[in-house]
Amino acid sequence: MAKTITEEQINRQKSFIIKLKEENQRFAAHNGRTRLALTETYGCQQNENDTERIRGMLRDAGFEFTDDSKAADVVIYNTCAVRENAEQKVFGRLGILKHIKETRPEMVIGVCGCMVQQEHIAEKIKSVHNHVDLVFGTHALYRMPELLYEAMHRKSTVIDITSSDGEIAEDMPIMRDNARKAWVSIMYGCNNFCSYCIVPYVRGRERSRTPEAILKEVRELVESGCTEISLLGQNVNSYGKDLDTEIDFADLIRMVNDIDGVERIRFMSSHPKDLSDKLIKAMKECGKVCKQLHLPFQAGSDKILQQMNRKYTKEQYLEKIEKVKREIPGISLSTDVIVGFPTETNEDFEETLDVLKRVEFDNIFSFIYSRREGTPAAKLDFVLTDEEIHKNFNRLLEVQNEISKRKNEAYVGRIERILVDGESKNDTNILSGRCDSSKIVNFKGDKSLIGKYIDVKITEAHTWSLNGEIQ
């Protein structure tokens, strides 16, 4: 069972929050303004959830927030290690900040998250980007107040990329972006060790939060007005395997479903090898669970799946999908696909296209393979050229775009219950929200509807969204 960070350790961080707040009050009294913090997130929903905790700690320490890096007193980038593109974006941002810091040397720059949990990246930042004041990995997230305080009081870079195989920090401050919907982490880390993936190395082994801690957080969210709960983990289907109690993810879903005030339950991500009949039954029988399943298959070739260490075959995946469709008619399906795994041939890629055509996903998240130092796949040589890989990627999108548009067209004329998320960036008269199946729906309406559930008749379908009219 995962070890929980002790109350003494959490209280130590709260004491540093108080110290930072006192310093910020003195700063405000002397300068006539409050210190400003900027946070940027790269990567998955777990990174987003981590940033909410970072912002919660900064808020409690007396910081206000800005989106302007030139005005920020503290900048923290929460980073992703899954794809090279995210790393390059962060390094590009750090280059821009170097010039800003030359004119404002008191600015504190921090980089945290999965990317810097890798030792070679932390060393690169220390040697190449020595204007960075603070570097901390995923396991040191709860120690941010102490680390930030130290970074503000010494000239050398503060680094904490300590590894951990099983600690969980409860009762950390959190500042959520949305009052009506929330991510709730139910577990951390991953035990799957897919050959292309760096996550187990930067987030550690699987460790589940206790049901009591999760349900307490959900009840507190409901009391604050939240109605949509998204349960989050690298592989939620593995939840509970490390606990002393006989509770698995299907049991947890039923517990959350029983909480008054919860109206919608979503979850991600699921690993196909762990999608059990018990879980499918729970999804079917729990009325608050949305008719939506994200089930990454990554590749259609059995050879590639084996080399990816995915632990299922193409036919086993398709059998599970058919079972889900049979038990939960009309369910919306999404998936992740990697194109251009090193040993993938054009024949292997055709197997991936075959899965898309047979399943007919509502939408997919597709990526070109990105080599990650330290993973087994990084040692493999490519079979296809870069040009062939991009050609296959474009074919994948063509096939899926046609399927997604056709699936969306079936919604025209239907009335869908929408949780209104907010205004369109381009038109304040246009609102946007998601229906039960998580499809984006745009419609005309007053911003007073934000945060409410309304009925919308679908009038028009696009590839990635729907248009509608309020009923």
Solvent accessible surface area in square Angstrom, and as a share of the most:
residue,aa,sasa,rsa
1,M,126,0.56
2,A,18,0.14
3,K,127,0.54
4,T,70,0.41
5,I,9,0.05
6,T,73,0.42
7,E,137,0.61
8,E,141,0.63
9,Q,69,0.31
10,I,15,0.08
11,N,71,0.36
12,R,125,0.46
13,Q,9,0.04
14,K,87,0.37
15,S,46,0.30
16,F,23,0.10
17,I,14,0.07
18,I,101,0.51
19,K,85,0.36
20,L,2,0.01
21,K,88,0.37
22,E,79,0.35
23,E,29,0.13
24,N,4,0.02
25,Q,105,0.47
26,R,149,0.54
27,F,38,0.16
28,A,31,0.24
29,A,91,0.71
30,H,159,0.71
31,N,75,0.38
32,G,72,0.69
33,R,98,0.36
34,T,40,0.23
35,R,44,0.16
36,L,39,0.20
37,A,0,0.00
38,L,6,0.03
39,T,22,0.13
40,E,50,0.23
41,T,37,0.21
42,Y,25,0.09
43,G,44,0.42
44,C,54,0.33
45,Q,63,0.28
46,Q,3,0.02
47,N,2,0.01
48,E,74,0.33
49,N,0,0.00
50,D,10,0.05
51,T,9,0.05
52,E,14,0.06
53,R,22,0.08
54,I,1,0.01
55,R,48,0.17
56,G,0,0.00
57,M,3,0.02
58,L,0,0.00
59,R,102,0.37
60,D,54,0.28
61,A,1,0.01
62,G,23,0.22
63,F,7,0.03
64,E,97,0.44
65,F,52,0.22
66,T,26,0.15
67,D,144,0.74
68,D,71,0.37
69,S,29,0.19
70,K,142,0.60
71,A,37,0.28
72,A,0,0.00
73,D,7,0.04
74,V,2,0.01
75,V,0,0.00
76,I,2,0.01
77,Y,4,0.01
78,N,3,0.02
79,T,0,0.00
80,C,8,0.05
81,A,1,0.00
82,V,54,0.31
83,R,81,0.29
84,E,90,0.40
85,N,98,0.50
86,A,17,0.13
87,E,14,0.06
88,Q,93,0.41
89,K,100,0.42
90,V,0,0.00
91,F,20,0.08
92,G,40,0.38
93,R,94,0.34
94,L,0,0.00
95,G,28,0.27
96,I,99,0.50
97,L,1,0.01
98,K,88,0.37
99,H,124,0.55
100,I,18,0.09
101,K,28,0.12
102,E,116,0.52
103,T,109,0.63
104,R,44,0.16
105,P,99,0.62
106,E,110,0.49
107,M,1,0.01
108,V,11,0.07
109,I,0,0.00
110,G,0,0.00
111,V,0,0.00
112,C,2,0.01
113,G,5,0.05
114,C,8,0.05
115,M,0,0.00
116,V,0,0.00
117,Q,15,0.07
118,Q,17,0.08
119,E,121,0.54
120,H,78,0.35
121,I,8,0.04
122,A,1,0.01
123,E,93,0.42
124,K,83,0.35
125,I,0,0.00
126,K,104,0.44
127,S,82,0.53
128,V,90,0.52
129,H,23,0.10
130,N,106,0.55
131,H,22,0.10
132,V,2,0.01
133,D,26,0.13
134,L,0,0.00
135,V,0,0.00
136,F,0,0.00
137,G,1,0.01
138,T,20,0.12
139,H,30,0.14
140,A,3,0.02
141,L,22,0.11
142,Y,25,0.09
143,R,61,0.22
144,M,1,0.01
145,P,1,0.00
146,E,19,0.08
147,L,5,0.03
148,L,0,0.00
149,Y,53,0.20
150,E,60,0.27
151,A,6,0.04
152,M,42,0.19
153,H,99,0.44
154,R,107,0.39
155,K,206,0.87
156,S,68,0.44
157,T,22,0.13
158,V,4,0.02
159,I,57,0.29
160,D,16,0.08
161,I,37,0.19
162,T,92,0.54
163,S,93,0.60
164,S,21,0.13
165,D,110,0.57
166,G,16,0.15
167,E,56,0.25
168,I,7,0.04
169,A,23,0.18
170,E,36,0.16
171,D,100,0.52
172,M,23,0.10
173,P,28,0.18
174,I,40,0.20
175,M,51,0.23
176,R,51,0.18
177,D,111,0.58
178,N,48,0.25
179,A,78,0.61
180,R,90,0.33
181,K,41,0.18
182,A,8,0.06
183,W,65,0.23
184,V,0,0.00
185,S,0,0.00
186,I,0,0.00
187,M,1,0.00
188,Y,33,0.13
189,G,0,0.00
190,C,14,0.08
191,N,63,0.32
192,N,11,0.05
193,F,66,0.28
194,C,11,0.07
195,S,8,0.05
196,Y,27,0.10
197,C,27,0.16
198,I,6,0.03
199,V,16,0.09
200,P,7,0.04
201,Y,99,0.38
202,V,2,0.01
203,R,12,0.05
204,G,7,0.07
205,R,107,0.39
206,E,23,0.10
207,R,16,0.06
208,S,3,0.02
209,R,13,0.05
210,T,39,0.23
211,P,6,0.04
212,E,123,0.55
213,A,22,0.17
214,I,0,0.00
215,L,21,0.10
216,K,107,0.45
217,E,21,0.09
218,V,0,0.00
219,R,120,0.44
220,E,87,0.39
221,L,16,0.08
222,V,31,0.18
223,E,147,0.66
224,S,84,0.54
225,G,25,0.24
226,C,2,0.01
227,T,16,0.09
228,E,5,0.02
229,I,0,0.00
230,S,10,0.07
231,L,0,0.00
232,L,6,0.03
233,G,4,0.04
234,Q,43,0.19
235,N,1,0.01
236,V,0,0.00
237,N,14,0.07
238,S,4,0.03
239,Y,1,0.00
240,G,8,0.08
241,K,137,0.58
242,D,40,0.21
243,L,18,0.09
244,D,122,0.63
245,T,58,0.34
246,E,173,0.77
247,I,32,0.16
248,D,50,0.26
249,F,4,0.01
250,A,3,0.02
251,D,33,0.17
252,L,0,0.00
253,I,0,0.00
254,R,81,0.30
255,M,60,0.27
256,V,0,0.00
257,N,26,0.13
258,D,109,0.57
259,I,14,0.07
260,D,127,0.66
261,G,39,0.38
262,V,3,0.02
263,E,69,0.31
264,R,9,0.03
265,I,0,0.00
266,R,24,0.09
267,F,19,0.08
268,M,31,0.14
269,S,29,0.19
270,S,3,0.02
271,H,10,0.04
272,P,1,0.01
273,K,61,0.26
274,D,27,0.14
275,L,5,0.03
276,S,51,0.33
277,D,90,0.47
278,K,97,0.41
279,L,4,0.02
280,I,4,0.02
281,K,113,0.48
282,A,0,0.00
283,M,9,0.04
284,K,110,0.47
285,E,93,0.42
286,C,6,0.04
287,G,77,0.74
288,K,54,0.23
289,V,11,0.06
290,C,3,0.02
291,K,100,0.42
292,Q,42,0.19
293,L,1,0.01
294,H,8,0.04
295,L,1,0.00
296,P,10,0.06
297,F,2,0.01
298,Q,17,0.07
299,A,2,0.01
300,G,0,0.00
301,S,6,0.04
302,D,74,0.38
303,K,87,0.37
304,I,0,0.00
305,L,2,0.01
306,Q,149,0.66
307,Q,72,0.32
308,M,0,0.00
309,N,56,0.29
310,R,12,0.04
311,K,115,0.49
312,Y,18,0.07
313,T,51,0.30
314,K,23,0.10
315,E,85,0.38
316,Q,90,0.40
317,Y,3,0.01
318,L,12,0.06
319,E,110,0.49
320,K,54,0.23
321,I,1,0.00
322,E,89,0.40
323,K,64,0.27
324,V,0,0.00
325,K,63,0.27
326,R,154,0.56
327,E,61,0.27
328,I,9,0.05
329,P,91,0.58
330,G,72,0.70
331,I,13,0.07
332,S,6,0.04
333,L,5,0.02
334,S,8,0.05
335,T,0,0.00
336,D,27,0.14
337,V,0,0.00
338,I,16,0.08
339,V,1,0.00
340,G,1,0.01
341,F,2,0.01
342,P,1,0.00
343,T,26,0.15
344,E,3,0.01
345,T,35,0.20
346,N,60,0.31
347,E,127,0.57
348,D,14,0.07
349,F,1,0.00
350,E,78,0.35
351,E,67,0.30
352,T,1,0.01
353,L,1,0.01
354,D,45,0.23
355,V,2,0.01
356,L,0,0.00
357,K,113,0.48
358,R,122,0.45
359,V,2,0.01
360,E,53,0.24
361,F,0,0.00
362,D,10,0.05
363,N,46,0.23
364,I,14,0.07
365,F,94,0.39
366,S,23,0.15
367,F,56,0.23
368,I,52,0.26
369,Y,20,0.07
370,S,23,0.15
371,R,98,0.36
372,R,14,0.05
373,E,110,0.50
374,G,58,0.55
375,T,2,0.01
376,P,70,0.44
377,A,0,0.00
378,A,20,0.16
379,K,175,0.74
380,L,59,0.29
381,D,120,0.62
382,F,89,0.37
383,V,84,0.48
384,L,16,0.08
385,T,78,0.45
386,D,98,0.51
387,E,143,0.64
388,E,60,0.27
389,I,11,0.06
390,H,83,0.37
391,K,134,0.57
392,N,7,0.04
393,F,37,0.15
394,N,82,0.42
395,R,86,0.31
396,L,0,0.00
397,L,57,0.29
398,E,120,0.54
399,V,33,0.19
400,Q,1,0.00
401,N,54,0.28
402,E,94,0.42
403,I,5,0.03
404,S,1,0.00
405,K,70,0.30
406,R,101,0.37
407,K,57,0.24
408,N,6,0.03
409,E,88,0.39
410,A,68,0.53
411,Y,15,0.06
412,V,71,0.41
413,G,44,0.43
414,R,109,0.40
415,I,99,0.50
416,E,21,0.09
417,R,109,0.40
418,I,0,0.00
419,L,1,0.01
420,V,2,0.01
421,D,50,0.26
422,G,16,0.15
423,E,67,0.30
424,S,30,0.19
425,K,210,0.89
426,N,149,0.76
427,D,59,0.31
428,T,95,0.55
429,N,98,0.50
430,I,38,0.19
431,L,0,0.00
432,S,25,0.16
433,G,1,0.01
434,R,83,0.30
435,C,0,0.00
436,D,51,0.27
437,S,11,0.07
438,S,20,0.13
439,K,22,0.09
440,I,62,0.31
441,V,0,0.00
442,N,40,0.20
443,F,4,0.02
444,K,153,0.65
445,G,21,0.20
446,D,92,0.48
447,K,131,0.56
448,S,72,0.47
449,L,41,0.20
450,I,70,0.35
451,G,10,0.10
452,K,105,0.45
453,Y,41,0.16
454,I,23,0.12
455,D,67,0.35
456,V,0,0.00
457,K,81,0.34
458,I,1,0.01
459,T,61,0.35
460,E,81,0.36
461,A,11,0.09
462,H,72,0.32
463,T,38,0.22
464,W,137,0.48
465,S,22,0.14
466,L,0,0.00
467,N,43,0.22
468,G,9,0.09
469,E,101,0.45
470,I,66,0.33
471,Q,113,0.50
